[in-house]
Structure formats: C-alpha cells, structure tokens
C-alpha cells in the first residue's frame, strides 16, 4: 500500500508541477504541441477542435497508443482510458462471459450507440439475462472488432438520439478505421496473470494470453484510393479464482455406491424409479454388503444399515454427509470440486478491411467491414455427487459442465459519397449480423441416465440488421457560416432463435421416453426426480424458436448556425417510425459561446429515445438461472406470448429521455494545458427491464389460473417498468510538454455520476399489486441499476518519451460499489430488506516501458494492476460455499489481479 501511494502521489505531483515548470521553460523557447485534436462526432458540419465542440467529445488515438497500453480489446481499452465508460469481464454468466457489457455514464449497455466510420453498428444477438450489471439489455459486441484496425476512438458524452437515432441516450462511440498505406505493421503479445491468487489461490501463473495483430495497407490508383486490412488472433486461457468448495459433496449412499462400483456393481443399474424397483431386496442386499467396506462408518451406523430391511429406512440413514471422509478415501481434495470462476477460455479471430476508391475528383466509393469468429468456454456450477441433478451411475464424482459458445460476427458497409453543386452527398448500405451458438460439453441430461450424451447442441441466437442511409449537407456563407444537413434512413432487423437438440431441452421418463406429464419419472436413490435438459444450460425448445423482423424509417434535419465567431448554435430534429410500436419525434439544441479566445461555455438540451430491441420483444426460453441461492428452471416469456397477453402485460414501447448538459473548456496555450468540465442530467421514462420471477405461489388467484392453464410455474417478462434519473459531472485536464528532446503527455479525467429510480413502478394487468412490485423491480435489480457500477471513476495517466524510449504510467481510481446479494452485512443477525455488502474503492496502477530498437522493431514490457489489487472479498453468505471469493455481480475492474505482458512491435 505504501508503494502504491508513493507512485500515485509522485504521479499527481508530476502532473501539477508541470505548469510551473512550463512557465519557467517558456523563456528557453520550449516547443509546445499546437496541433489540436479535431472531432467529427456530434456535428455534421465537419471536423473542428474538440474544445470548440458544443458537446463533450473524448478522442483516443488508438493507433499511437496500442504499442504501450496493457489492454488490447476495445472494451478494456476504453474501460482504462475513459472514466465515463465501464466494462468488466464477467464470470459464470453463460454467454455474457464472452461478451463484456459496456456502459457509458452509468446508463445501460443498450443506451449507447456504436458507429464504425460514422455508420451504425449492429448489436449483439445475446440478451443478457443473468445476474450482472446491464441485466435485461442488448449491447454491442465491441470484442468482435480488432482494436489494431482502429486509428482512433471518439466518445460523444451527450444524448444524441435527435442526430443519430435510437440507442444514443447516453452518447455515441465512433470507431474510426485505419487508412495507413505502404507498410506492414504488427504486434505479437504474450502475457498472463502473475499473482498469488492464481489457480484458485494457490499462486503461480494463469490466464495466459497470446495475441497476434497484423495490419497492411496500400494505395489504389494515384488519386488517394487505398485499402487497409487487419488480421488479429487471440488465444486466451481461463483464470481460476475460486476458493475451496466448503459445502457437502458426498453422502453415505455415495460412499456405498463407490465401493460397489469398485467391485463391478453399478447400483444405479438396479432401478430407474426408486418407487418401483424391480428387485428391491437385491438392492438392499448390495447396500448391506458394500456398506461394510466403508471403514469410517461408525459401528452404530453400520448396525442401523444392516438392520434396515426397506429402501425407505435406508434413505433416511444414507443421506448423511461424509464429504471429508470420502474425499480422503478417494484421494481427492475440496478444490477438485471447484467451479471455474474467472475469465473464460477464448479463441478469437478477426479480419477487418477499410477500402476507398475515387471515381473522379468529386466522387469516391468506399467499403469497410469484417468477419470475426470467437469460440469461448466457461464453466457452470459444479454438479456434485450428492445432488439429484447428477446421475452418479455415470459420474461417481460429479462433473463440471462447460458452456461452449461460438460467436460469429459479420459486417459490410458500402457506399458512394461526393460533392454535387455544393452539396456533400453520402449514400450507403450497411449490413451486420451477430450470432451465438451454444454447444454444452462435459454435461448430461440426467433424466436419460445411462443413455445421456455428454455434449449437446443447445441452439442459438442470431441478429441481422441492414441500414440504408442517404445524407446531404451544405455550407452557406451567411454570418460566420451555416451548415444545413438532412437525410433519411431505412433499417431492417431480424431476430432468430434456433432450437437445440431434442435431448438438450427434453425431460424423459423412467422408461427413456419423452415424459408426458403422467408417466413415472426417473429418480435418484432418495426419490428425487432426475431433471431433464442439458445440465447448466437447457437448449432452446421448438416452441422457443422465432424468426421475426421489423422495419424502421427515419428522417432528420440538422442546422448549425455560426452567428458570430463567438456564438455557435446547433439545432437537430429526427422522426422515426417503427413497424412494431409506432413513431417518435426528437429534437436537440446545443450551443457553444466563446467567452474569451481560450474560454468556451457549452450547453445542450435534447429529447431522445431507445426503441425496444427486437430481442427484448421476442426473446423466450426456459433457462437455468441461479436465483436466491437456488438453481431454478424459469420461463422467460416473450412480450407477445399468450401468457403475457392473458396477464395483461402491455406491449413494449420506446424508452423516452430528456437530457441537459452545461460545461466549459479552458485552454492555457503557454503551458499546453486544457481543462474541460461538463455537468449532465438525463431523465428516462418507461425504461425497459427484465423482471424477476413471478412464481405461481406469489401471484393473485386470477393470475394463478392463467399460469395453471398453460402449465407454467414461474415467468419473467420484459416490461417498461420504471423511470430513472442520471446526473453527473465529467472533468478532463490534459497537458503536454516538449523540452530538451523529452515529450511529456499528462491526462487527468474523472467521472462522477449517479443513477436512481424515480416515481412509481409501472405494474399492470393481473400482476398489478403492491406485493408484486418487488418482483417487477427487485432489490437486486435496483443494485444492478444504481450501485453495481462505480459512481466515481478517475484516471491519471502520464507518458514520458525520450528518443527511442517511452514510459507509460496510469493510476485509475474505481469508486465503491454494492454487491447485489441480500445478506446480513453488518453482522447483527438481521438481514434488512436493502442490506448489502459495500465493496470498497481501489486504485489500479498500470506501468509500461517501450523501446524502439530500430525504425522497424520495438519491444514493450508492462504490468496492468502493478500492485495486484483485488476487490474486497465477499462476505461468507455471498460466496456460494467459498466459490465466489469476489463479487460477480458488480463492475469495477475484475478479479484477475496482476497481468504482466511483453509485446513485440514491428513495421516494414
């Protein structure tokens, strides 16, 4: 801790001291960097200095910084560089393990719009239905785009639905692709987690990561045409951060079963349903015989077993826990039964291209896009031998099921742009598709007993989007300039759910036939029925399969008035109509006032919207969810389902927002210092969320009848259930200095934000009851929304370069968060209705050293999380038998610990 404070303090003093140092060095003719970063995001009038923009825009030069940054994926780069952005690797959350939910200004993953080269990017096919921040949302898969293909990233931190359409409530992220020509550049990165917490807290090294990035570009013709192609491959091993399984593992029956198996007798082969054993005396005799081989049974228990002459009596005797004794007998330890808690295993391959070809002096055609294939494997909850979901006839020691996910992403944008009689015209078509296919491995359909396969195709999700844009803009020489822009958009969307193998979703009876709701079920020895479907992730059923589409058309107008050199006003309006819920109209007004040559005041107000994603409307599945410390089969029913209609659930409609912001920019050219600060407020009405489970026992009598009529025991829905308010402040201070061959860049950025639910919960129909409001919007959902993401995040970075060497130091402050579990956090023996564990604030330090040996070859070595900082440990009640040592329901900085890496950089 002392070292951490020393480095942080030195970094702060170094930053603050540069102003005075710069003032002294001005007399010595210090050369300062007078080139200002320009932005195109947030305005259709073309590029301008980011401090002259009427709305706040961050610019991150990824091409220049990729060699020295510890992070390599877009989400993790932004999480490190942009305090208003949050994205954390998830664990034990099904498909979300392979797609990190990303949030801007504390709003949802689906409330930030992503563009590539200014064109709308399609969202992921995945619906985040598990217990993580962003639950119930559909975000954009940033991991499907190689960061090495990017020139820079622009982040517009302001509501922009009136300019860009749905989803831009929190802001817009624009990924600008490289246009480099005439050289081959590449990176070879090797790293991993060197921490005492590796390998389930036994130490050493895990999470090995190997990544290869290649980029090549060349010109086409002699009029400025080019092509630029990027290939990236990543091979990432999992990390392991569980403790030691502390719960019950083996009972007395498991011990006897093992002794019988050692002698070639499989007790499970003697019955399918314990209530109708073909030869019960044979089973009883075998238990008598092999119980004698369990040396640690007490004489009293042995006598009781030998004296038991019925299965029912034996069931009462053999359910006792003998985990430690049986572990010793089998030569095992408790870590053998750990879950795989940590980052998932991942192989990721990406190809991206950016091409532009002039037709003549005024017109050019362009295309860009790419393909990525990502295969991930993550662990579920361990199926222990003493549980009915484990068929010990095949798995005497239980098993750890694996969720395999194949994620394919395809995008292609093509268009033509140019000038015609003073008008800038851009006509384009952008297609994108993202798919998730689930392959469940090392598992079983327990109800099939011996006939169960150990691998299942569980089906998948696919989302496709096609967007046609026609944009016009023209500048008029009136006052200090007027820019007029207008355009139209047509968007087509399709969402598909494909069914899995029959065995992945079906429950079979004791005879091995599909259970018809009346035939006898297969059971374990204790009479517990054996569940159907592939364990850990049940497949999509034929009834879940959907193939739905919708269309949207939009028209917008945007006029920017430069009344004088000190007053700029931007007005925008947009109309959109969706085929499934109707139309919406939104507007925005923004202004920049130049109070002094280096001091600007900027302000903006807007309305906005987010259309319900087509996924949220039609997604439906019976899932295995970990809820209230239980694994429950729960139906997620689509918004247009029969049960939703019977219960009076209203159709999903758009979220609507009102946003306002005010801020200033201040520049001190003599010291190369820039200050910006922006306060913001966003009100969102009818926010869509995924409810908790409405169990039959909890709903009113009339609703129970509807549940019974369709054979439903529990259901959850997407609903426009709440209103929220978000307020905050963004502060950015940037400095650069050039002296005696040294180049120093400093940046301090901070975000302070708070999101909270306001007003009443929008319950409806037969579920409209004060007692059910805690299910519409549960206490856990409140925490995910309001407190699971840091309300305060700040980053202080310093880059010092001299000749061929560079040093990069960054300290990132992550504010406190709240765990979602309801527990007795204060230890008074009482669990309050909103009592949660507070997870404290932390500072993460990154350090990298880079050296360019020749103009073609360089080397970077570095550390992310230099001091091996971890989140506060969970209180025992939240650890699930010491498996989740750290919270998996918050989004701070992850739980992988120190990451060390080396990177070979080359160009030819």
N, C-alpha and C positions, 0 to 999 in steps of 0.2 A: 504494500500500500504506500509505503514511503517513497519507493521508486516511482510509482505511478504519479503521485502528487508532485514529485520533483520535475518529471518530464512535462506534465501539464502546466505547472507554474512557469517553467522555462519557456514553453511554447507561447503562453499568454504574454509574458514579459517581452519576448522576442517580437511578437506582433505589435504590442503597444509602443515599444521603444523605437520602432522603425519610423514613426512620424517625426520625432525629434531628430533622429539620425538623418532622415531625408532632408530636413530643413537645413542642417549643417552642411550637408554634401551638395546642396544646390549651388553654392559658391564655387565648388570644384567641378562644375559642368557635368553633373551626373546626367546620364541619358535615361530618360523615363520612357515608358512604353505609351505612346499616344494613340495607338490603334485601338479603337473601341469595338467591343463585340456588338454585332448587329443581329437583329431578330426579324423573322418574317411571321412568326406566330402571333396571333392576336390582332392582326391588321391585314387588310387586303390591299394596302397602299404600297406594299413593297418593303424592303429592308430599311430599318432605322436603328439607331443606337438603342440598346436596351434600357438605358436610363432615360431616354426620351419617349419610351413607350407609355401609353396611357394606362396600361395594366402591367402587373409584375410578371416578368418572364426570366427564368433562370436559363443559362446556357452552359452546357458542359461539353468541353472539347474532348470527346472520347478517343479520337484518333491520336492526339498527342499524349493523353494520359494513360492509354491502355498498357504501355510498356511498364509502368511503375505501380499501377493500382493492384492491391492484393486481390480484389474481386474481379471476376471475369464474366458473369452473366449480367444482363441489363438490369434485372430487378435488384440484385445485390449491389451493383454499382450505384444505382440511384438511392438505395437504402443508406449507403455510406455517404454519398455526396449531398443529397437533398434532404434537409431536415423535415420538410413538409411531406416527404414520401416515406411510406413504411411497407416493407415486405420481408417476411421471415420464412425460412424453410420450416415446413410443418412435419409432424411425425404422427404415425398411427391414425391417419385421417383419410384412408382409402385413396382415391385419385388425387386428392389435394396434396398428398405427399410429393407429387411430381409436378405440381403447378402452384407456385407460391402466390397467395392472394396479395395484391398490391393496392395500397390506399394512398390517397392524396388529401392532405388537410384533415385527416381523421374521418373522411367520408368513405362510402363503400367502394369495393373494387369495381362495381358496375357504374359508378358515378364519376369516373374519369375516362375521357375519350382518348384513344391512342391513334395517332396518324403515322404513316410512313411516307416520307417525301410529300407530306401535306394531304395524303389520301387516307380516308377512313380505313382502319384496320379491323378485320373481323374479330369477334370474341371467341373464347374457347367453347368447346362443346360441353365442358364439365359444369355441373351445378354443384356448388359447394354446400353439401347438406350435413356435414359433420360439425363437431363442436370446436370451431376455430373462429377467429375474427373474420368477418365477412360471410358468416353463415347465411345461406339462402341466396347468395349473389352469383352472378356470372361475370367473370372478369376477362381480361385479355391475356393471352398466354405470351408474356414477354420472353419466356425461355425458348420460344421457337425461332427467335431471330438472333443470329450471331452478333455479339457486340463488336466483333472485329470488322464487321461490314459497315459500321457506323462512322460517320465523320463527326457528328455531334448530336446532342440531345437538347431539345428545347422543352421547358416545362412552363406552361402558362398556368399561373396560380390565380385563376379567377373564373367565375361562371361564364360560359361561352356558348350556351345552347342556341342563342339567337344567331350566332355566327356559324356554328358547326353542327348543330342538331343534337339529337338525343345523346345522353350519357355525359355531356360536358358540364355537369353541375359543379363539380369540384374544380375542374380545369381540363387542360389538354396537354398531352405529351406527344411531341413530334420527333420522330426518329429520322434523321437525315442521313442518307446513304452516301458512301464514299464515291468520289468521281476521279480518283487518282489514276494516272496513266503512266506507262513507261517503266514500271518496275514491279517486281515480285517482293512482297513483304510477308513476314511470317513470325509466328511465336510458337515456341514449344515450352509448355508449362508443366512442372511437376510439383506437387505439394501434398499436404496431408495434415492431420491434427496430431500434434505432439503435445500431449497433455496427460497428467496423472489420472484423469477421468476417462481416458480411452479404454476401449474393450471392457465395458461395464465396470469401470472404476478400478481396474487392475493396472492401468498405465500403459506406457509404450506409445504406439502409433496406430491410428486407424483413419478411415475416410480418405484413403489415397486417391488423388485426382491427377489424371494425365489429360492434357488438352493440347491439341494441335490446331493452329489457325493459319490459313494461307489466304492472301489477297493478291490478285493480279489485275492490272488494268492496262489498256492501250487505247490509242486513238482510232477512230473510224473516219476515214477521209481526211480532208485538210480544212474543214470548216468548223471544228470544235466538237465533232462527234467523238464518242468514247464508249467503251464497255469496261465494267469493273465487276469482277467475280470474287466471291468469298466462299471458302470452304472451312468448316470447323467441325472437329470431332472431339468429344469429351467422354472419358471413361472414369466414372466416379464410383468409388466403393462406399458402402454404408458406414455410418458411425454407430457406436453402441454406448448408450448412456443409462442403461437400466441399473438398478442396484442388485439385490439378490432376492429372488422370489421368496416371500415370507409366509405365504398362505399355505393351506392344506393342499397336498399333492396326491398322496397315496392313502387309501383306507385299508382296512383289514382284508376286504374282498380282493383288492388289487394284489395284495401280498400272496394270498392263496392262489389267485389266478396265475401269478408268475411261477410259483412252484409247480403248478400243474403243467404249464407250458414247457417248463424245463424237462418234464417227463413225457412230452409229446401230446398232452391233453389240452385242447382248447375249450375251456368251459363255455365260451360264447356259442360254440357249435351245438350245444345241447339244448338250446332254446332260442326262439325268436321273440316270443312274448312270455315273460316270466309268469303271467297268469294262466298260461296253458302249455306247460312244459310236457312234452311227450312222455318222458320218463323221469318224473321228479325225484324218485328215490335214487336213481343213478347220479343225478346232480348233487343230491345231499351226501351220498357216499363219497363222491370225489372231494367235496369240501371237507368232510371229516378226515379223509386220507391226507390231503395235502396241507391242511391246517397244521398237522403235526410237524411239518417241515419248516414252520415259521418259528424260529428259535426264540424270538423276542416276545412272543405272546406269553402272557402270564399264565401260571397254572390255572388260575380261576377262569380266565377267558377260554383256555383250552378245554376245560371241563364243561363250560357252558356251550361251546361249539359242538363238542362230542355228544352232549346230551340233547341237542336240538334236533328234532325229527321232522321239522317242517320248514319250508322255504321262508315263510313269514317270520318265524322266530330267528332264523339265520340273518334275515335282512336287518332286524333290529340289532343284532350283535356285530355285524361286519361293516357297519357304516362308520366305525370309529377311526379317528385319524392316527396313522402310524407313519407319517411322512419321513421324519428324521431317521427312524429305524430302517425303513425300507430303502431310503437313499443310501444309507451305509451298506446295506446288503447288496445293492445293485452297483456299487462303486460310483455313485453319482453325487453331485452337489447341487445346491439350490440354483446356482447360476445356469445350470443346464436347462432350466425351465423358464429362463428369462424371455421376455419379449424382445424384439429388435426395436429399441427406442433410439431414435436419432434420425439423421438424414437417410434417405432411401438410396439404394443402388441405382445407378443411372448410366445408360449409354446414350449419347446424344450426337446426332449427325445432321449438319445443316449446310445447305447450299443456297447462296443468295446472289443475285445479279442486279446491276443497275446499268441501263443502256440508253443512250441518247444519240440520235442521228439527225442532223439538219437536212431539210429538204431544199431550202434556199436561204436567202438572207433573213427572211421573216418567219419561217415556219420550221418546226422540228417535230419529229416523232420520238416517243420515248416508251420505254417499258422497264419494269422492275418487278421483282418478286423472288420467291424462293420455295424451297421444299425442306422440311425437316422431319426426321424420324427419331423418336425418343422412346427407348424401352426402359421402364423403371420397375423395380421390385421392392416392395415394402412389406413388413411383417404385420400380422394382425395380433390378436390376443391368443396367448398360448392355450391350446386345448389340453387340459390336464387329465390324467387318467381317472381321477375321481369324479369327473363331470359326465353328465349324460350325453353331452354333445360329442364326446369322444367314444368311438367304438373300439374298445380295448381288445376285441377279437383280432383286429389288425394292428392296433397301435398300443402296445402294452405300456409304453412310456409317454403316451400322448404325442402331440406334434405341434409345430409352429407353422400355421398356414401362411402362404405368401400371396400377396396381391400383385400380379403382373399386369402392367399397363403398357399398351402400345399406343403412342400418341403420334399421329401424323398431321402435319400442317402444310397446306399448300396455298400459295398466294400468287397472283399475277395481275399487274396493273399495266394498262397500255393506253396511250392517248396521243393527241396531237395538240400543240399549242403554238401560238404565234401572234402576230400583230396584223390588224386589218383596219385601215382608216383610223388609226389612233387607238383602237380598242385592243386590249390584251384578251385573247380567247384561249380557253383551255377546255378540250373535250376529252373525256376519259371514261374507261370502264375498268372497274377493279373487282376482281373475284377473289374470294378467300374461303378456305374450308379447313375445319379442325375436327379431328375425330379421336375418340377414346375407345379402345377395345380392351376388355378385361379378360385376362387369362389367369385363373386361380389355380395355384400349384401347391403341392405338398399338403393336400387337404382331403376332404371326403364328404360324401353325402351320407351322413350317419345312418339314415333310415334304410339305406341299401345294404348296410352291414358288409358282408364279405364281397358282395358284388359291386361295391363302390369303386369307381375310378379315383385316381389321386390328382387328376388335373381336369379342369372344366373351362370351356369357353362360356363365359357368363354374359356375352352380348356386348353391346356398346352404344356409344352416343356419337352423333355426327351433326355438325352445324355448318351450313353453307350460306354464303352471303354474296350477292352481286350488286354493285353500286355503279350507276351511271351518273356522271356529273357534267354539266355544261356551265362554265363560268365566264363572265365578262367583267372587265374593269377598264377604266379610262380616267386619266388625269386631266383636269381642266385648269387653265391658267387664270384662275379667279382668286382674288385676295392673295394669300400666300400658297394657294393650291387647294383644289378639291379633287378628291378621288371618289369616283362612283363605281360601285361593284354590284352585280346582281347575278343570279344564277338559279339553276334548278337541279334537282336530284331525284333519281328513282332508285329505290332499294328493294331487292327481293331477298327473302330469308327463308331457309328451310331447316327444320329440326327433325332428326330421326332418332328413334330408339330401336335397336335391333335386338331380337330375343336371343337368349343363350341356349346352350344345350338343354335338352329336357331334364337331365339329371341335375343341372345347376340350380333349378328352381322347384323341382317336384319333390313332394313327400310320398314315400312308398309305404305300403303296409307290411305286416309281418310275413306275408307270402311273397313279397317282392313286386307286387303290382301297385299301380298308382292308387294311392289312398282315395277312397270315395266318400270320405267323411263318416263312414259307418263301419267299415271293415277293421279288424283288430290291428293296432299299431305295433310295430317292433318296439321293444323296451330294453332297458338295461336290467341288471340283476335286481335292482331296487324298485323296479316298476315304473321308472321314469321313461316317458316315450322318447324315442330317438328322433331328433329333428331332421327335417328334410332340407333339400337345397345344399349347395356347396357351402361348407363352413367358411366363415369370415366375410364372405360376400356372395349373397344369393343372386343368381342370374336373373336377368330381365325375362319376364313371362311373355307369352304371346299376347296376353291382354295388355301388357305394358307397351308393346310395340306401337310406335306412332310414326307418321310421315306427314308433317304439317308444314304449311308455308304461309307466308303473308307478304304483303307489299306495302311500301310507303312511298309517297311522293312529297316533294318539298320545293318551296321557292323562297328565296331570300333576297334582301337588298341591304347594302352596306354603304353608307356615305360618310366620308371623312372630310371634315372642314378644317383647314388651316386658316383661321380668320386672320391671324397675325403671326409673327414669328414667336409670340409668347402664348398663344391660345390655340389649342387643338381640341376638336370635338369629334367624336366618332359615334354614329348612330346606326344601329342594325336592327332588322326585324326578320322573322322567319315564320313561315307557315308550313305545317306538316300534317299529312293525313295518312292514317294507318288503316289497313283493311280490317283489322280486328277490334280496335277500340275507338276509332274516331280521329278527330283532328285537334290540333293545338296551335296556338299563336304565341310567339315570344318576342321580346324586344330587349335591347341593351343600349345604354347611353354611357359613354366614357369620355373623360376629358383629361388633358394634361395642361397645366398652367405653369409657364416658365416665370417664376417669381424673380429670379436673378439668372445670370448666364449659367451658373452651375448649380442652381437650386430649382427643382421642379416639384410641384404638387400634382398628384394624380388621384382621380376618383372615378368610380364606376358604379352603376346600378343596373340590374338586369332581372328578368324573369327567365326561368329555364324549365326543363322537363327531362324526364327519363322514361321512355316507353318501357312497359314491362317486357322483359326479354321473352322471346318466343319459347325459350326453355322453361321459364317460370310459369308460363301458361299451360304447357303440355307435359311437363316432366311428371312421371309417375313411376313408382317402383315399390316393391316390398323390400326393405333394407334391414340389415343387421346393424343397429346403432347402439353405442354404449351410452346409456341414459340412466341417471340415478343409480349408478354403480351396478347396472344390470345390462346384459345383452338382450335386447328385445326386438322381436320381429314387428316392424311398424310399417303401416301403409302410408306412403306419400301419394296422395291422390291429386290428380290434375285439377286445375281450376275449372275445366269444363266437364268434369266427371259427373256421373249420375248422383253419387253421394254428396258432392259439393252442391249440386242443384237442390237435392232433397233437403239439405240442411240450411238452405238459403244463403249460401256463401255468394257474395256478389262477384261479377266478372272483374278481372284485374283491369285497372286503368292506369294512366300515366301518373308518375310522381311529378309534382309541380314544385318549383322553387322560386324564391325571391332572394337575391343576393345584393350586397352592397359592400364597397371597399373604399378606403381612403388611405393615401400614403404619400411619401415624399422620396425624392432622390437628391443626394447632395454629393458634389464632387469637389475634391481639392486637387487640381491638376499638378501643383508644385510638389505634392507629396504622393501623387499617384494613388490617392485614396478615394474610394467611392462608398457612400452609405445609402442604403435603401431601407425603408420600413413601411409595411403595409398592414393595416388592420382590416379585418373582413368579418362579415356576418352572412350566414346562409340559413334560410328557413325552408324546410322541405315538408310538404304536406302529402299525406297518403303514401308514406314510404312503404315499399313492399318488403315483407319479411316472411320467413318460413316459421310457422307457428310451432309450438311444441306439440306433444302427442295428446289428442283428445281421446282418452280411454273411455270405453263404453261405460264403465262404472262411474265416471265423473260427470257425464253429460245428463241433461234433463230427460225425463221419461219419453217425451216425443222424439227426441234425438236418438235415444236408445232403440226405439222401434225402427228407425231408419238404419241404424247400424246392424240390427238383427236381420232386417230384410235382405241385406246384402252380405251377410256373413262377415262383418267387419268388427274387430275387437278394438282397434285403435286407428286413428287417422290424423295426419297433419296436412296442412294446406299452405299455399302461398296466398297472402292477403295484404291489401292496402291497410295495414293495421295501426300505424302510428304516425305522428308528426314529430319532427326533430328540429332543433336549432343548433347551429355550429358557429362559434365565434373564436377569433384568434388573431395573432399578430405574427408576421414574418419579418425578420430582421436579417439583412445581409451587409457585411462590411468586407470590401475587397481592397487589396493593396498590392502593388508591385514596385520593385526597386531594382535598378541596374547600377552597379558600381564595381570598378576595378576588375571587370571580367566576370563578376558574380551576377546571378539573376535570382531574385527572391520574389516569390509569389505567396501571399498570405490571404486566407479567406476565413471569415467567421460568419456562420449562418445559424439562425435559431428559429424554431417554430414553437409557438405557444397556442394551443388550441383546446377547445372543449366542445364536445357534442353531448346533447342530452335530449331525452324525450320530453315533449311538452304536450299539454292537453290530454284529452281522454283517449283511451284505446278504442279503435273502431271495430267493436264486435258487431255481429249481425246474425239475423235469422234465428234458427233454433239453438245456436251457440251464444246467443246474446244474454249473458248473465254475469253479474259481478264476480261470481265464483270462478268463472272461466277466463277472466281477463289475465290471470297469471299464466294461463296456457297460451293465449294469443301472444302475449309478450312476457315471457318468463323472466325471473330474476337473472338467470344465466344469459338470456338474450340481451338483457339490459347491460350486463357487464361487457359482453362482446361489443356492443354498440358504443358504450360510454367510457369504459375504463380498461379494456384489454390492450389498447394501443396507447403508447406514451403520450401524455398531454404536453409534455415538454421534451424537445429534442434539439440538440445543438451540435454543431461540428466546427472545429477549429483545425484548419489544415495549413501546412507550411511546406513549400517546395523550394529548395535551395539548389541551384545548378552552378557549376563552375567547370568550364572547358568540357570534358567528356563525362563528368560525374554529376549525379543528381541524388539528392536525399529528400525523401518524402515522409512527412510526419503528420499524422492526423489523430486528434482526440475527439471522440464522439460521445456526447452525453445522452443517455437514454433515461428519461424520467420514469418514475414509478408506475406500475400497472397493478391491476387487480386480478387475482385468479377467479375463475368462474364458479368453482365449486362452493356450495353452501356448507360451511364447516364451523366448528367451534374454534374460531381463530384466536380468541383471547384466553381460552383455557378455563373458562368459568363453569363449564359443564352444561351450558345452554347454547344452542345454535339459533341465533337470531334469523329473522326472515331475510335479512340482507347482510349477513355476516360472512365475510370473505377474507382470504389471506391477502395482505398487501405485499407486493413484490417490489423491493426497493430499487432506487435509481443506481445506475452504474456508468462508469466511463470506460470506453473501449479505445485502446491505443493501437494504431497501425504504424508500422515503420518499414520503409523500403529503401534500398540502396541500388542505384543503377549506374553502370559504367559502359561507355561505348568504346570498345577496344579498337575498332576500325570504323570507317564510314558504313561498313556493311554488317558488322556483327557487334552486338551488345549483350550484356547479362544483367539481370535484375534478381536480387535476393531480398526477401522480406518476410514480414510477420503480420498477420491480421490477428488482433487481440493479443498483443505482446505479453501482457501480464496474466494471461489465461483466466480471464474473468468469466464467471458463470452467474446466471440469475440466482436469486435466493432459492434455497431448497424448499420444496413443497413441505407443508405440514403433513404428518403421517396419514391423516384422513384423506388426503388427495393423491396418495402415491400408488394406489391400487396394488397393495402388497409389495411396496418398495420397488415398483417398476418405473413409475414416473417420478424420478427424483426431482425433476424440474417441471414447471408447468408446461403443458402442451396446448393450453387454451389462451395464451397471450402472445403478443407480437412485440418483442423488444429486439433482441439481437441473436436469438437462437441459443442452442445448448451444446454446441460443438467444441467450444474452447479455443485454445491457441491453434492457429493454422499457419504453417511455415511453407514457403514456396521458393522455387527458383524458376527463372524464365529466360530462355534464350531468345533474343530478338535478332532478326536478320532481314536484310533487304538487298536485292540485286537488280 
